[in-house]
Amino acid sequence: MWLRGRAGPVRDHVLAGLAVLAPRKLHPYTSDEALMGGMDLSATLATGEMHRHAGLLEHAGCLMLTMAERCPPGLAVRLGQALDSDPRLSLVALDEAAEDGEGLPNALADRLGLFLDIDGFAWSDTADLALNPALIATAQTRLRHIAKGTALDRLTRVAAELAIPSLRAPLLALACARAHAAWRGGAQIEEQDLQVAVALVMAHKALAFPEDAPQPDDTPPPPEPPQDQPDQGRDRDQSEMDIPDEILIEAARAALPPGLLAKLQAARVARQAASANSGAGAKRKSMRRGRPMPSRAGKPGSGARVDVIATLRQAAPWQKMRRAMMPGRAVDRLLLMPSDIRIKRYQEQTDRVLIFVVDASGSAALARLAEAKGAVELMLAEAYSSRDHVALVTFRGHAAELSLPPTRSLVQTKRRLAGLPGGGATPLADALQVALSTAEQARRHGMTPTLAMLTDGRGNIALDGSANRVQAGLDATRLAKIIAAKAIPALVIDTSLRPKPQLAELSAQMGATLIALPRADARSLSATLSAALGG
């Protein structure tokens, strides 16, 4: 089950009801050894023979993944493989996503059958939830005798109507329908079972709902068969069990609170964008700090630290053989070889700095500056969770300036943004030079820079300060190519009412993504930047 909702009394009621399943808890950074088992170091060292302990995935029962919205792709794949291969396992994913674009990895969400969103429930709408183990056992016995009939065909058609690409969805919905029929004491799948299955399994996976209801068919109905046909009664019973697909689709539509489907779809898009262009800083290996990585063989020194536990794990299985080969050594000592030594490794993630380069020239300068100020403040408010920095380069008149150095201080940002001037000529080349210098300085400080330029592309001031449009274009082209050569990610937003071909050429030379946004306000600008930069 995918349980979406923030921690609180409502979720506590649901978890209390699930306590009868005795779930074993996981966290997003559970190690592979805890999941799949490994060597029992104490027993191996004590006996000199290899002993192992079982992992969480080797025991039948229910697992509960806390903070599932932070689940890394590797863990999602391992859990998905375990759910596919072992029918004795079940998983409850606790998704505490607080912002749009957060959610479960696709590899995990696709394998979880039931979906429940509890954020819309108030405390007064809840009650204690108790599951009777005896009723569960009775339902499990009854489940063996409930046939699928034509339910899978109908659920497959409904999945196609909802544009669900996953082949697992109809199968999971069929399992849900059979389980619901067994739970209510039925002998076969009926209409209410299919409606519950579509609401709980398919609704949140829908990519589209049919916009128009099907038009009534004016074709006259076929004549009824003669009364003396022997199969008439069976055909009538079968037709009474058939449910129009439209009823199941409406059940899926009614199951979702307003706006939830859009949030889930935004989360899918954000995860896909993040996989291609992560909004976080660059990852790099480190010997001293960061997220722990598996140790590897090596020699201590030059800042490297020995992973004592990993070293003991490597040496323990060989102790009996080594004592037999070296009989003169004391039996109460651990015999280590240079090949046993394991070195600690970490993965350090650098901070990202988003450098806004804002055109403050011309008659529309005041509007563009107001939009940029609002977007910077919105992006900075979001940066607290991802630990991003924000900088602002403005250009007008005959020069560009770094109006706001990289910062995470919202108070300082508002103070520095207030009263920024606008109007005058467009020193686009100088703006690229200042932005390049700011990005290189950020890299020297261990940060990952990204440029976001807002301009209409009408540069008319060269680097030497002269009002020479041709030279200004040549200077801007040269600097754009330098930015591309230094592999600095960039985004160019065309704020002119009509897209300019010269700005498209400049973006291509810079290796930047070009987005036309002629009437951008601060909120749409912030949303566009977040989506385009994977943040």
N, C-alpha and C positions, 0 to 999 in steps of 0.2 A: 504494500500500500504506500502511496505517495500522500503523506499528510502535510498539507501546507498550512502554516499558521504560526504566529509568533508565540513564544513561551508565555504562559499565563494560566489562570484558573480553568479556562475552557479546554485548553489542550491537556491540562492535568486530568480532567474528567475522562477524556478519551484514553489517555495512557493508563489510567487506573483500570479502565475496562479491559485493556489489552494485557494487563499484568498476569492474567490467567495463562497466557502463552509463555510466560517466563522468558522474555526476550533477553538476549545477550547484547550488550551495548558495544558499538564501534564508534570511532571518531574519524574525521577525514584523513588523518595522518597515521592511521594504524599501519604498522609495519607488515611486510610480507611474511615475516616469521610468525607473527601473532595470527595472521590469517591462515596460512597454509602449514604451520608447524615447522619445527626445526630441531636442532640438537639440544638435548637436556644437558647443559654444561655441568651442573653439579653432579649428576649421576655419572656422567662420562668421566669426569676427573676422579671421582671416588672409586670407580670400578676398573678404569682403564679400558673399558669397552664402550662402543657407540650406543648411546641411548637417545631417543628423541621424544618430544612431546607433541601432542596433537594440536592442530590449529583450530581457530573458530569455525572455519568452513568445513571441517571434518566431522562436526557434530550436527545431528539433525535438530531441527527446531527453528525458532524465530530469531532473527538478528534485527537490531535497531540501530540505524545510522543517524547519529546526531549531527547537527549543522550540515545537513546534506547538501545545501546550496554551495558549500565550499569543497565538495568532493572533487579531488583531482581526477583527471581522465584515467590514470593508471588504476586507481582503486575502483573506479566505475566499471572498467573492463573486467577486472578480476571478479567483482561481485556479479556482474552479468554472466560471466562464464560459469560461475558456481550455480546461479539460479537456473541456467540452461541445462546443466549436466546432472544436478542432484534435485529430484522432485521433493526430497524431504526438507529442503531449505525454504524459508520464506523471509522476506525483508520488509521492514517498515522504515521508510526514509522520512526523517523529520526536517522539512524544508522551512527555514525561518527567514526566507527572502524578504527583505524590507524595501527594496527598491525595484523599479521596473528594470527588466533585463537580467535579473538574478533568477536562478532556478537550478534544477538538476541537470547533469550532463545527459545528452541524448542517449548514450549507450545504456544508461541506467533507467531513465524515464520510460524508454520503450518497453522495458521488461516488467515494469510494475503494473499490475492490473488495475487496482482500485485507486481512485483519486478522491481526496476529500479536502476541501478548503473550509477552514473554520474561522477565518478572520471576520466573517460577517455575522457570527453568532455572539449574542450578548450573554452575560452571566445569568440573567433571568431566564434565558431560553434553554438552559442546560439542566441536566439532572445526572445523578450518579449512574454510570453505565456498568452493568454487571453481566458477565457471560457465564452461563451455567455449563460446567464441563460435561454433565450428563446429557444435556441437550445437544452439545457439540458432537458427542460420540454417537448419539442417535442419528443426527443429520449425516454424519460421515458414513454410517451404515446404509442409510437410505440413498445416499448419493450414487452408490454402485449400481443401482437399478434404474437410474434416470437416463434415458436415451437422448441423444442429441436431436433426432428427427431431422426436420428441415431447418432447424434454428441456425445452423452455421451458414447455410445459403443466404438466409435473410440478413444475418449480421454482416456478411461479406458485401451484400448490396448496399446496406446502410453505410458501411465504411467507405465504399466508393462514392456515395452521395456526399459524404462529409469530407471528401478529398484526403482521407487518411492514407498515407503511403505505406504504413507498416503492415506487414502480413501477420504480425503477432496480435494486432488489435482484435480481429474477429475471434481468434482462438481464445484470447483472454476473456473476451465478453461471453463466449460460450461457457467457459468454466464458471464465470460469475453467475450466469443464468441457471446453470445446473445446481450450483451451490445454494442459490436463493430458493429454488424450488425444493431442495432437500430441507432447507432450514424452516420453511413455512409448512412442511409436511405434505407437499404435493407428490404426485406420482409421475408427473411429466412436466415439461417446460410449457408455461402458459404465457399469456400476454404480459402480465405484471412482472414476470421474471425477465423477459426480454427488455422491458422498459427500464427496469432497475439496472440491468447489465449495460445498456447503452448509456444511461446517465452516469454511472460510476466508472466505466472503462473507456468509453469512446468520446464523450463530450469534450474533455479537455485536450484531446488529441486532434480535434477537428481543425482543418485549415480553412474551411469555407462551409457556409450553410446555403442551401438552395434559397435564392432570393424570392422566387415566386412559387406559390402553391400550384400544383398541377391543375390544369383546366379540366372541367368535367368532360367526359367523353360522350359525344352525342350519338355514337353508334348504338343501335338497339341491342339489348342483351340477347344472347343466343337462346334458342328455345330450350325449355327444360327437358331433360331426358324422360323417356317413358317410365311410368311408375313401376313397371314390372322388371326393371333392370336390377340384378342382384347386388351390384356395387353401389347403388344409390345412397344407401344409408351411410356407408363408409365415406363416400365423397362429401356428403353433407357435413359429417363430423369433421373431416379435414378442413373444409372451407370455413367452418366456424372457428377453427384454431388459427387460421391465417390472420396476420395483423398487417394492415397497410403500412408500407415503409414510412409514409409521412408521419404516422403516429410515433414511430420510434425516433425519427429525426426531431420532432417537436419535443420528445422527452429529453433528447440531448441538449436542445436549445434551452429548455426550462431548467436544466440542472446547473447551469453556470450563472453565477452572480453577474450583474452588469459590469463590463469592463475586464472581467477576469481572463476571458479568452484572448483579448488583445495583449494583456500583460504576459500571458504564457507564450504567445507567438513572438512578442518582443524579446522574451528571454531566449527563444530558439535562435532568432536572428543574431542577438548579441553574442551568444556562444559560438555561432559559426564565424562571426566577424573576429571574435577574440582569438579563435584558433588560427586565423590567417594573419592577424595583425594585432598582437597583444597590446593592450593599453598600458601595461605596466612597463617598467624599465627593463633593460637588457639583463639576461641572466649570465652569471659568470661563476666559475669554480673558485673556491677559496679554501685555504687551509685553516682559517681561524674562526670565521663567523658565517652565519647564514643558516639555511635549513639543512639538517643532516642528510648526507647521501650515503649509499653503501660504501663501506671501507674497501680499500684495495691494497694489494701487496706493494711494499715500498720500504725505504730506509728512513729512519728518523733523522732529523736535522733540517736546517734551512727553513725553520718555522713549522715543519710538519710535526704532528703529534700522533703518538702511538695509540691506536684503539685497543685497549687492554682486553676488553671482553671479546672482540673479534679475533684477536691474536690467540687467546685461550681456546676459543672455539675451533680455530684452525689446527692447533697443536694437540688438542685432547684425544681425537681418535687414534693418533699414532703412538701414544705412550707405551702401550704393551709391546708393540713391535720394536720401538727404540730401546726399551729396557732389555729386550732379548738380544739386540745387536750390540749393546754396550753394558755387559753384565757388571762392570766395575762401578757403575754409577749408583748413587744412593736411590733406593726405591721410593723414598718419600719426597723426592724433588721432581719438579716438572722439567722435562727435557724439551728445550726450545731449539728450533733451527731458524736460520735467517729467513727462510722462505715462509715461516709462520707469521712474521711481523706484518701487521695490517695498519695502514695509515688512515687517520680520520679525514673525511672530505665533507665540504659544505657547499651549498649552492646559494650564492648571495645575489639578491635582486636589487639592482640600482634604482634610485629615485628617478622619476621622469619629470622633465620640465617642459611645459607647454608654452612656447614663445608666440604670443600674438604680435603680428606685424600689421598695424592699422594705418590705412591711408586717411590722414586728417586734412587733406588739401581740398580746395574747391568749394563749391556752394553747398554740397551735401555733407560737409565735414562734421557739422554739429550733430546731424542725425547719425552718421556712422560712428562718431565717438560715443554717443549715448548708447548705441547698440553694443559696441565693443565693451564699454564699461560694465553694462549689465551682464554680458556674456562672461567677462572675466570674473565678476563676483559670483555668478552661478557656478562656473567651473571650479572656482576656488572653494566654494562651500562643499562641493562634491569631493574635492581633493583630500579632505581630512580622512576619509575612509581608505583611499588608495595611496595616501602619502605623496601626492604629486605637488610640484611647484608650478607657479604661474609667473610669466614675465610679460612685459608689454613694451613694444617698440612702436613709436609713432613717427610719421614723417610728413612734413609740410614745409613750405617755403623753400629753402635751399639746403636743408640738412635733415637727417633723421637723428633721433635720440632714444636712448634706453630710458623710457619714462618710469618703468617699474622693474627693478632687478628681480631675479627669481626669489619668490617668497611663498610662504604658506600662511602668512598672517593676514587675516581678513580685515582687521582694524587698519593695519598699515596700507593695505591695498585701497581701501575706501578713501583714506587720507590722500594718497598719492594720485588717485584717479580724479579727485575733485578739482575742477578748474583747469583741466588740460586744454590748451588753446587749439584752434582749428582755423583752416583757410589758407590760401596761398597756392604756390606752385606744387609740383609733385616730384620730389627727389627719390624716385623708385630705386635707382641703382644704389644710392647711399643707404636706403632702408635694407636692401639685401646685404650690404656690407656689414651694417651694424648687427643684423640678425645672425649672419654667419659668425661674426666675432663672439656674440653672446652664446651661440650654440657650441663653439669650440671651447670657450671658457667653461661652460657647463660640463662638457666631456672631461676636461682636465680635473674637475672636481668630482668625477665619478658618477655623473648623472647622464641620463639618456634624453637628449633634446629632440623636440618635434616642433616644426614651424607651422603656424596657421596664419596665412596672409589674407587680409581683407582689403581689396583694392578694385578700381575699375581699369587698371592697367595703362593709364595715360601718363607715363613718365616723360618729363620734359626738362629735367635738370641733370646734367652730367656729374660725374664724380668730382670734377675740378670746380664745380659750382657754376659753370656757364649754362645759359639757357639754350642748349643745343639738343633738340629732340633726337637727331640721328645719333649723336655721340652718347646720349643718355640710353638709347636702345642698345647700342653696342656694349656699353658698360653693364647694363642689366643682364644681357645675354651671357657675358663672360662670368659674372658672379653666379648666375643660375647654374651654369655648367660646373662651377667649382662646388656648389652645394650638392649637386648630383654626384660628383666624383667623391665627395666625402661621405656619401651615403647617409645624409641627414634626412629623415622622413619629413615630408612637407605636404601641406594642404593649401590650395588657393581657392578662395571664395570670391567669385566675380559679383561685385555689388552693383554693377551698372545695370540700367534698365534693359539694355540690349547687349547680349554677350559679345565680347570683343575678340576677334581672331588673334590679335597680337598677344592677348593674355593667354590664350590656349597654347600658342607657340612657346611662350615663356614657361608655362607650367610643364610642357613636355620636355624642355631643355633642363628644367629643374628636377625632373622625375617626380613631379608632384601630382596629386589628385586634384582635378578641377571640378568645382561645384558652382553652378549658377544659382545665386540667391539674391535676386534684385530687391526684394522687399522683406528683408530679414529683420525680425525683432530679436531682442536679447534671448528670449527663451528658445525660439526656433534655431537661433545661431548656436546656442549651447547644445541643443539636442543634435544638431547636424554634426558638430565637432565630436561629440561623444560617440556617435554611431560611426563616423568616418575613421576615427582614430582608434576604435576598438575599446574605448573606455567606458 
